Amino acid sequence: MKQPSLFEVTETARLDSFLTQALQEPRNQVAHLIKNGNVTVDDAVVLKPGLKLKAQQHVSVHFPEPEITPAQTIDFEVEILYEDTHILVINKPGNLTVHPAPSVKEPTLVDWLKHQNIRLSTISGEERHGIVHRLDRGTSGVMVIAKTNEAHEKLSAQLQDKSMGRYYLAVISPLLKEEFTYIDKPIGRSSHNRLKMGITEHGKSAQTLFKKLYPSRDERLELITCKLFTGRTHQIRVHLESISRHIEGDHLYALKSKKDKINRILLHAYLLYLVHPLSGETMEFCAPLSSEMQTFIDQEFEKEIIHEIIDPHHFDRHFSGFTF
């Protein structure tokens, strides 16, 4: 059991407000810790986030240890790109859900992490241990996992100040009209299909930048790269749909043709850049394409040209010509 974090109250405050400030964590995560019995006030367990604290009281936070799920059969592997005592960087396979949810029946990435006995941060709750950011189930690619609460806090801050980010690759149709396409449209749950998101007047702010890379041999398809400035569910797919473009293999936002035999969406988180939460070193990681996506691109595009275009050592040059 880890040593609890101890705090002394200096002035009257709500418990959740006090811990949000003391831990530098979102209030919903703090409320989760309280409601699950991980917080004591003067050695008594408290379950009410709105409890009024008084000066000189002592608050203790016990961060739960991740639990292994032996009942789950883990029959898949996840490629590890980098690991140290603070972070883990992985290449998530396509068609793998990141964390458990009531609607998810199959093992998730979090289940795999626990099965591997990998140390994980605990501040996001039992079902999301270690998860700083997520990828949609169908999307493959690079993700960073926090192994400690300190690393989790600092990586979350980087998400907010944009010092951490990702570049995506996608195969779409039809081709984009302009070299750069910047979309700033709010995203919310679709009123027509609860499985989908859509552009909605009262949705959350969402901004995406798309860049043309190279057309397929028959110019029916195009390889593009995407940079997200926000992290909304299905953001890339929704913004593409708003300009009548769709990702190959996406059977939710695009109509499936009889010739379409792709088993997964051709969307891949290709490059991740961040600042190491403890050392302060600027780091960049590249997740190789899945065999299915690589084979498709090799068949439809000029392989040698594409290899040069997506060279990770020079990839950021694609955005050098864009200004807001």
C-alpha positions as a LaTeX table, in Angstrom:
\begin{tabular}{lrrr}
\hline
Residue & $x$ (\AA) & $y$ (\AA) & $z$ (\AA) \\
\hline
Met1 & 0.00 & 0.00 & 0.00 \\
Lys2 & 1.35 & 3.41 & $-0.98$ \\
Gln3 & 1.80 & 6.08 & 1.66 \\
Pro4 & $-1.21$ & 8.45 & 1.71 \\
Ser5 & $-0.94$ & 12.14 & 0.82 \\
Leu6 & $-1.54$ & 14.34 & 3.90 \\
Phe7 & $-2.85$ & 17.92 & 3.95 \\
Glu8 & $-3.73$ & 20.41 & 6.67 \\
Val9 & $-6.71$ & 22.71 & 6.17 \\
Thr10 & $-5.92$ & 26.41 & 6.68 \\
Glu11 & $-9.36$ & 27.91 & 5.98 \\
Thr12 & $-12.99$ & 26.85 & 5.52 \\
Ala13 & $-13.59$ & 25.08 & 2.18 \\
Arg14 & $-15.52$ & 22.28 & 0.50 \\
Leu15 & $-13.64$ & 18.98 & 0.58 \\
Asp16 & $-13.68$ & 18.51 & $-3.21$ \\
Ser17 & $-12.58$ & 22.10 & $-3.83$ \\
Phe18 & $-9.79$ & 21.78 & $-1.27$ \\
Leu19 & $-8.43$ & 18.55 & $-2.81$ \\
Thr20 & $-8.81$ & 19.81 & $-6.37$ \\
Gln21 & $-6.44$ & 22.60 & $-5.45$ \\
Ala22 & $-4.13$ & 20.47 & $-3.27$ \\
Leu23 & $-3.78$ & 17.63 & $-5.79$ \\
Gln24 & $-4.02$ & 19.78 & $-8.93$ \\
Glu25 & $-6.51$ & 17.31 & $-10.36$ \\
Pro26 & $-9.92$ & 17.75 & $-12.07$ \\
Arg27 & $-12.82$ & 17.92 & $-9.65$ \\
Asn28 & $-14.55$ & 14.84 & $-11.13$ \\
Gln29 & $-11.47$ & 12.71 & $-10.43$ \\
Val30 & $-11.27$ & 14.07 & $-6.89$ \\
Ala31 & $-14.98$ & 13.29 & $-6.38$ \\
His32 & $-14.31$ & 9.74 & $-7.60$ \\
Leu33 & $-11.61$ & 9.27 & $-4.96$ \\
Ile34 & $-13.91$ & 10.62 & $-2.22$ \\
Lys35 & $-16.95$ & 8.54 & $-3.17$ \\
Asn36 & $-14.84$ & 5.37 & $-3.26$ \\
Gly37 & $-13.70$ & 5.80 & 0.34 \\
Asn38 & $-10.13$ & 6.90 & $-0.41$ \\
Val39 & $-10.29$ & 10.13 & 1.61 \\
Thr40 & $-10.30$ & 10.62 & 5.36 \\
Val41 & $-10.79$ & 13.78 & 7.42 \\
Asp42 & $-9.27$ & 13.59 & 10.89 \\
Asp43 & $-8.87$ & 9.80 & 10.37 \\
Ala44 & $-12.58$ & 9.27 & 9.54 \\
Val45 & $-13.57$ & 8.10 & 6.04 \\
Val46 & $-15.67$ & 10.72 & 4.23 \\
Leu47 & $-17.87$ & 9.93 & 1.21 \\
Lys48 & $-19.40$ & 13.38 & 0.58 \\
Pro49 & $-17.45$ & 15.65 & $-1.82$ \\
Gly50 & $-19.35$ & 18.68 & $-0.49$ \\
Leu51 & $-18.29$ & 18.24 & 3.15 \\
Lys52 & $-17.37$ & 21.59 & 4.72 \\
Leu53 & $-13.84$ & 21.59 & 6.11 \\
Lys54 & $-12.62$ & 23.74 & 8.97 \\
Ala55 & $-9.20$ & 25.19 & 9.65 \\
Gln56 & $-6.68$ & 22.83 & 11.31 \\
Gln57 & $-8.46$ & 19.68 & 10.15 \\
His58 & $-6.27$ & 17.03 & 8.49 \\
Val59 & $-7.15$ & 15.40 & 5.16 \\
Ser60 & $-5.57$ & 12.16 & 3.97 \\
Val61 & $-5.83$ & 10.73 & 0.43 \\
His62 & $-5.14$ & 7.05 & $-0.17$ \\
Phe63 & $-4.51$ & 6.30 & $-3.86$ \\
Pro64 & $-5.79$ & 2.79 & $-4.69$ \\
Glu65 & $-3.52$ & 0.16 & $-6.19$ \\
Pro66 & $-4.57$ & $-1.16$ & $-9.62$ \\
Glu67 & $-6.21$ & $-4.57$ & $-9.48$ \\
Ile68 & $-5.35$ & $-7.44$ & $-11.81$ \\
Thr69 & $-8.30$ & $-8.96$ & $-13.64$ \\
Pro70 & $-7.49$ & $-12.70$ & $-13.80$ \\
Ala71 & $-10.89$ & $-13.63$ & $-15.23$ \\
Gln72 & $-10.14$ & $-11.86$ & $-18.50$ \\
Thr73 & $-8.43$ & $-13.87$ & $-21.22$ \\
Ile74 & $-5.83$ & $-11.62$ & $-22.83$ \\
Asp75 & $-5.12$ & $-13.08$ & $-26.27$ \\
Phe76 & $-3.46$ & $-10.08$ & $-27.92$ \\
Glu77 & $-0.12$ & $-8.31$ & $-27.73$ \\
Val78 & 0.67 & $-4.60$ & $-27.58$ \\
Glu79 & 3.92 & $-3.19$ & $-28.96$ \\
Ile80 & 5.93 & $-1.20$ & $-26.40$ \\
Leu81 & 7.81 & 1.70 & $-28.00$ \\
Tyr82 & 9.44 & 3.08 & $-24.84$ \\
Glu83 & 9.38 & 2.44 & $-21.10$ \\
Asp84 & 11.00 & 3.83 & $-17.98$ \\
Thr85 & 9.93 & 4.09 & $-14.34$ \\
His86 & 7.55 & 7.00 & $-15.06$ \\
Ile87 & 5.95 & 6.49 & $-18.49$ \\
Leu88 & 5.12 & 3.77 & $-20.98$ \\
Val89 & 4.64 & 4.52 & $-24.70$ \\
Ile90 & 2.76 & 1.92 & $-26.73$ \\
Asn91 & 1.43 & 1.30 & $-30.24$ \\
Lys92 & $-2.25$ & 0.53 & $-29.67$ \\
Pro93 & $-3.69$ & $-2.04$ & $-32.09$ \\
Gly94 & $-6.80$ & $-1.14$ & $-34.04$ \\
Asn95 & $-10.15$ & $-2.50$ & $-32.82$ \\
Leu96 & $-9.01$ & $-2.42$ & $-29.19$ \\
Thr97 & $-10.98$ & $-0.43$ & $-26.61$ \\
Val98 & $-8.80$ & 1.61 & $-24.26$ \\
His99 & $-10.64$ & 1.20 & $-20.96$ \\
Pro100 & $-13.60$ & $-0.77$ & $-19.54$ \\
Ala101 & $-17.16$ & 0.53 & $-19.79$ \\
Pro102 & $-20.58$ & $-1.06$ & $-19.22$ \\
Ser103 & $-21.02$ & $-1.65$ & $-22.96$ \\
Val104 & $-17.57$ & $-3.22$ & $-23.43$ \\
Lys105 & $-17.51$ & $-7.02$ & $-23.15$ \\
Glu106 & $-14.05$ & $-7.84$ & $-24.53$ \\
Pro107 & $-10.69$ & $-7.22$ & $-22.78$ \\
Thr108 & $-9.37$ & $-3.67$ & $-23.03$ \\
Leu109 & $-5.97$ & $-1.99$ & $-23.13$ \\
Val110 & $-6.24$ & $-1.32$ & $-19.38$ \\
Asp111 & $-6.89$ & $-5.04$ & $-18.83$ \\
Trp112 & $-3.73$ & $-5.83$ & $-20.81$ \\
Leu113 & $-1.68$ & $-3.33$ & $-18.80$ \\
Lys114 & $-2.84$ & $-4.89$ & $-15.52$ \\
His115 & $-2.27$ & $-8.40$ & $-16.88$ \\
Gln116 & 1.34 & $-7.40$ & $-17.63$ \\
Asn117 & 1.75 & $-6.20$ & $-14.02$ \\
Ile118 & 2.74 & $-2.76$ & $-15.30$ \\
Arg119 & 2.69 & $-0.11$ & $-12.60$ \\
Leu120 & $-0.01$ & 2.47 & $-13.36$ \\
Ser121 & $-1.15$ & 5.82 & $-12.02$ \\
Thr122 & $-4.36$ & 5.69 & $-9.99$ \\
Ile123 & $-5.78$ & 9.22 & $-10.09$ \\
Ser124 & $-8.22$ & 8.57 & $-12.95$ \\
Gly125 & $-10.20$ & 5.86 & $-11.16$ \\
Glu126 & $-10.15$ & 2.07 & $-11.24$ \\
Glu127 & $-11.28$ & 1.72 & $-14.86$ \\
Arg128 & $-8.83$ & 4.22 & $-16.30$ \\
His129 & $-5.61$ & 3.49 & $-14.43$ \\
Gly130 & $-2.69$ & 5.09 & $-16.28$ \\
Ile131 & $-4.79$ & 6.56 & $-19.09$ \\
Val132 & $-3.77$ & 10.16 & $-19.79$ \\
His133 & $-5.39$ & 10.38 & $-23.23$ \\
Arg134 & $-7.29$ & 7.87 & $-25.33$ \\
Leu135 & $-7.81$ & 6.66 & $-28.88$ \\
Asp136 & $-11.10$ & 5.50 & $-30.35$ \\
Arg137 & $-11.52$ & 1.73 & $-30.49$ \\
Gly138 & $-10.86$ & 1.49 & $-34.23$ \\
Thr139 & $-7.92$ & 3.89 & $-34.26$ \\
Ser140 & $-4.44$ & 2.46 & $-33.90$ \\
Gly141 & $-1.25$ & 4.20 & $-32.91$ \\
Val142 & 0.89 & 5.85 & $-30.29$ \\
Met143 & $-0.29$ & 6.47 & $-26.72$ \\
Val144 & 1.55 & 7.42 & $-23.55$ \\
Ile145 & 0.62 & 5.69 & $-20.29$ \\
Ala146 & 1.39 & 7.21 & $-16.89$ \\
Lys147 & 3.01 & 4.82 & $-14.43$ \\
Thr148 & 2.98 & 7.24 & $-11.49$ \\
Asn149 & 0.55 & 9.88 & $-10.27$ \\
Glu150 & 3.21 & 12.57 & $-10.58$ \\
Ala151 & 3.79 & 11.67 & $-14.23$ \\
His152 & 0.04 & 11.59 & $-14.84$ \\
Glu153 & $-0.44$ & 15.08 & $-13.39$ \\
Lys154 & 2.35 & 16.60 & $-15.47$ \\
Leu155 & 1.30 & 14.87 & $-18.71$ \\
Ser156 & $-2.30$ & 16.03 & $-18.19$ \\
Ala157 & $-1.00$ & 19.58 & $-17.84$ \\
Gln158 & 0.86 & 19.18 & $-21.15$ \\
Leu159 & $-2.38$ & 18.16 & $-22.83$ \\
Gln160 & $-3.90$ & 21.40 & $-21.61$ \\
Asp161 & $-1.04$ & 23.70 & $-22.64$ \\
Lys162 & $-0.48$ & 21.82 & $-25.95$ \\
Ser163 & 3.15 & 20.94 & $-25.24$ \\
Met164 & 2.09 & 17.33 & $-25.90$ \\
Gly165 & 0.36 & 16.34 & $-29.13$ \\
Arg166 & 0.02 & 13.84 & $-31.95$ \\
Tyr167 & 0.06 & 13.73 & $-35.75$ \\
Tyr168 & $-2.31$ & 11.25 & $-37.38$ \\
Leu169 & $-2.25$ & 9.53 & $-40.77$ \\
Ala170 & $-5.48$ & 8.67 & $-42.61$ \\
Val171 & $-6.54$ & 7.39 & $-46.01$ \\
Ile172 & $-9.58$ & 9.31 & $-47.20$ \\
Ser173 & $-11.84$ & 9.86 & $-50.19$ \\
Pro174 & $-12.45$ & 12.02 & $-52.10$ \\
Leu175 & $-9.31$ & 14.17 & $-52.17$ \\
Leu176 & $-9.07$ & 17.41 & $-50.19$ \\
Lys177 & $-9.43$ & 20.57 & $-52.30$ \\
Glu178 & $-6.77$ & 22.66 & $-50.57$ \\
Glu179 & $-3.27$ & 21.85 & $-49.32$ \\
Phe180 & $-4.39$ & 22.79 & $-45.78$ \\
Thr181 & $-7.93$ & 22.51 & $-44.42$ \\
Tyr182 & $-8.56$ & 23.97 & $-40.98$ \\
Ile183 & $-11.90$ & 23.16 & $-39.35$ \\
Asp184 & $-13.22$ & 24.86 & $-36.23$ \\
Lys185 & $-16.67$ & 23.38 & $-35.55$ \\
Pro186 & $-18.21$ & 22.27 & $-32.21$ \\
Ile187 & $-18.84$ & 18.56 & $-31.69$ \\
Gly188 & $-21.60$ & 16.90 & $-29.67$ \\
Arg189 & $-23.67$ & 13.72 & $-29.62$ \\
Ser190 & $-25.68$ & 13.23 & $-32.82$ \\
Ser191 & $-29.44$ & 13.64 & $-32.38$ \\
His192 & $-30.06$ & 11.12 & $-35.20$ \\
Asn193 & $-27.72$ & 8.28 & $-34.18$ \\
Arg194 & $-26.55$ & 7.84 & $-30.58$ \\
Leu195 & $-23.48$ & 5.92 & $-31.77$ \\
Lys196 & $-22.26$ & 8.94 & $-33.71$ \\
Met197 & $-21.03$ & 12.41 & $-32.91$ \\
Gly198 & $-21.81$ & 15.40 & $-35.06$ \\
Ile199 & $-21.45$ & 19.14 & $-35.58$ \\
Thr200 & $-23.88$ & 20.63 & $-33.06$ \\
Glu201 & $-24.59$ & 24.21 & $-32.08$ \\
His202 & $-24.11$ & 23.55 & $-28.38$ \\
Gly203 & $-21.29$ & 21.00 & $-28.73$ \\
Lys204 & $-17.77$ & 21.31 & $-27.33$ \\
Ser205 & $-15.23$ & 23.43 & $-29.17$ \\
Ala206 & $-13.14$ & 21.37 & $-31.62$ \\
Gln207 & $-10.34$ & 22.33 & $-34.02$ \\
Thr208 & $-8.55$ & 20.11 & $-36.53$ \\
Leu209 & $-5.94$ & 20.85 & $-39.20$ \\
Phe210 & $-5.78$ & 18.54 & $-42.24$ \\
Lys211 & $-2.84$ & 18.44 & $-44.70$ \\
Lys212 & $-2.70$ & 16.74 & $-48.11$ \\
Leu213 & 0.19 & 14.29 & $-48.45$ \\
Tyr214 & $-0.20$ & 12.22 & $-51.62$ \\
Pro215 & $-2.93$ & 10.75 & $-53.87$ \\
Ser216 & $-3.34$ & 7.08 & $-54.71$ \\
Arg217 & $-2.36$ & 5.77 & $-58.13$ \\
Asp218 & $-5.91$ & 6.14 & $-59.44$ \\
Glu219 & $-6.40$ & 9.46 & $-57.58$ \\
Arg220 & $-9.54$ & 8.09 & $-55.93$ \\
Leu221 & $-7.94$ & 8.09 & $-52.47$ \\
Glu222 & $-5.55$ & 10.37 & $-50.61$ \\
Leu223 & $-3.13$ & 9.95 & $-47.73$ \\
Ile224 & $-3.44$ & 12.91 & $-45.38$ \\
Thr225 & $-2.09$ & 13.93 & $-42.01$ \\
Cys226 & $-4.11$ & 15.53 & $-39.22$ \\
Lys227 & $-3.21$ & 17.62 & $-36.21$ \\
Leu228 & $-5.74$ & 17.98 & $-33.38$ \\
Phe229 & $-5.94$ & 21.10 & $-31.22$ \\
Thr230 & $-8.66$ & 19.54 & $-29.05$ \\
Gly231 & $-9.51$ & 15.93 & $-28.13$ \\
Arg232 & $-13.19$ & 15.28 & $-28.84$ \\
Thr233 & $-14.65$ & 11.82 & $-29.45$ \\
His234 & $-14.51$ & 10.92 & $-33.17$ \\
Gln235 & $-13.14$ & 14.41 & $-33.88$ \\
Ile236 & $-11.23$ & 13.64 & $-37.08$ \\
Arg237 & $-14.08$ & 11.57 & $-38.51$ \\
Val238 & $-16.75$ & 14.16 & $-37.68$ \\
His239 & $-14.79$ & 17.08 & $-39.11$ \\
Leu240 & $-14.08$ & 15.13 & $-42.30$ \\
Glu241 & $-17.75$ & 14.22 & $-42.61$ \\
Ser242 & $-18.61$ & 17.91 & $-42.31$ \\
Ile243 & $-16.75$ & 18.53 & $-45.61$ \\
Ser244 & $-18.06$ & 15.32 & $-47.26$ \\
Arg245 & $-14.84$ & 13.35 & $-46.82$ \\
His246 & $-14.55$ & 9.93 & $-45.19$ \\
Ile247 & $-11.83$ & 7.60 & $-43.96$ \\
Glu248 & $-11.49$ & 4.25 & $-45.69$ \\
Gly249 & $-12.81$ & 1.41 & $-43.55$ \\
Asp250 & $-15.02$ & 3.73 & $-41.47$ \\
His251 & $-18.40$ & 2.04 & $-41.55$ \\
Leu252 & $-20.02$ & 4.41 & $-39.07$ \\
Tyr253 & $-19.45$ & 7.73 & $-40.81$ \\
Ala254 & $-19.20$ & 6.41 & $-44.38$ \\
Leu255 & $-21.40$ & 4.05 & $-46.37$ \\
Lys256 & $-19.86$ & 0.61 & $-46.78$ \\
Ser257 & $-19.55$ & $-0.47$ & $-50.40$ \\
Lys258 & $-19.66$ & $-4.05$ & $-51.62$ \\
Lys259 & $-16.01$ & $-3.77$ & $-52.62$ \\
Asp260 & $-14.97$ & $-2.50$ & $-49.22$ \\
Lys261 & $-13.30$ & $-5.42$ & $-47.48$ \\
Ile262 & $-11.23$ & $-3.37$ & $-45.02$ \\
Asn263 & $-11.79$ & $-4.69$ & $-41.50$ \\
Arg264 & $-10.79$ & $-1.50$ & $-39.69$ \\
Ile265 & $-10.68$ & 2.24 & $-40.11$ \\
Leu266 & $-7.47$ & 3.46 & $-41.75$ \\
Leu267 & $-6.70$ & 6.09 & $-39.12$ \\
His268 & $-3.44$ & 5.90 & $-37.19$ \\
Ala269 & $-1.86$ & 8.07 & $-34.49$ \\
Tyr270 & 1.59 & 8.19 & $-36.07$ \\
Leu271 & 3.75 & 10.59 & $-34.05$ \\
Leu272 & 3.63 & 11.69 & $-30.42$ \\
Tyr273 & 5.67 & 14.53 & $-28.98$ \\
Leu274 & 5.92 & 15.41 & $-25.28$ \\
Val275 & 8.17 & 16.65 & $-22.53$ \\
His276 & 9.27 & 13.90 & $-20.16$ \\
Pro277 & 7.35 & 14.61 & $-16.93$ \\
Leu278 & 10.39 & 14.12 & $-14.68$ \\
Ser279 & 13.54 & 14.78 & $-16.73$ \\
Gly280 & 12.14 & 17.66 & $-18.80$ \\
Glu281 & 13.58 & 16.13 & $-21.96$ \\
Thr282 & 11.69 & 16.79 & $-25.22$ \\
Met283 & 10.78 & 13.40 & $-26.70$ \\
Glu284 & 9.14 & 12.13 & $-29.89$ \\
Phe285 & 7.83 & 8.65 & $-30.66$ \\
Cys286 & 6.71 & 7.08 & $-33.94$ \\
Ala287 & 4.28 & 4.16 & $-34.06$ \\
Pro288 & 4.76 & 1.89 & $-37.12$ \\
Leu289 & 1.64 & 1.32 & $-39.22$ \\
Ser290 & $-0.32$ & $-1.88$ & $-38.70$ \\
Ser291 & 0.33 & $-4.60$ & $-41.28$ \\
Glu292 & $-3.20$ & $-4.15$ & $-42.66$ \\
Met293 & $-2.85$ & $-0.40$ & $-43.14$ \\
Gln294 & 0.70 & $-0.74$ & $-44.51$ \\
Thr295 & $-0.39$ & $-3.39$ & $-47.03$ \\
Phe296 & $-3.31$ & $-1.26$ & $-48.20$ \\
Ile297 & $-1.09$ & 1.79 & $-48.72$ \\
Asp298 & 1.54 & $-0.27$ & $-50.56$ \\
Gln299 & $-1.14$ & $-1.58$ & $-52.92$ \\
Glu300 & $-2.86$ & 1.74 & $-53.63$ \\
Phe301 & 0.01 & 4.26 & $-53.49$ \\
Glu302 & 3.56 & 4.65 & $-54.82$ \\
Lys303 & 5.37 & 2.89 & $-52.01$ \\
Glu304 & 8.77 & 4.59 & $-52.36$ \\
Ile305 & 7.27 & 8.08 & $-52.45$ \\
Ile306 & 5.03 & 7.44 & $-49.44$ \\
His307 & 7.98 & 6.06 & $-47.46$ \\
Glu308 & 9.84 & 9.33 & $-48.00$ \\
Ile309 & 6.78 & 11.50 & $-47.26$ \\
Ile310 & 6.08 & 9.90 & $-43.87$ \\
Asp311 & 9.71 & 9.80 & $-42.74$ \\
Pro312 & 9.28 & 10.56 & $-39.00$ \\
His313 & 12.57 & 12.49 & $-38.82$ \\
His314 & 11.23 & 15.21 & $-41.11$ \\
Phe315 & 7.49 & 14.87 & $-40.64$ \\
Asp316 & 6.86 & 18.23 & $-38.98$ \\
Arg317 & 7.95 & 19.98 & $-42.19$ \\
His318 & 4.49 & 19.26 & $-43.62$ \\
Phe319 & 3.01 & 21.97 & $-41.37$ \\
Ser320 & 5.74 & 24.56 & $-41.81$ \\
Gly321 & 3.77 & 26.41 & $-44.49$ \\
Phe322 & 0.59 & 26.85 & $-42.48$ \\
Thr323 & $-0.32$ & 30.00 & $-40.59$ \\
Phe324 & $-3.59$ & 30.86 & $-38.85$ \\
\hline
\end{tabular}
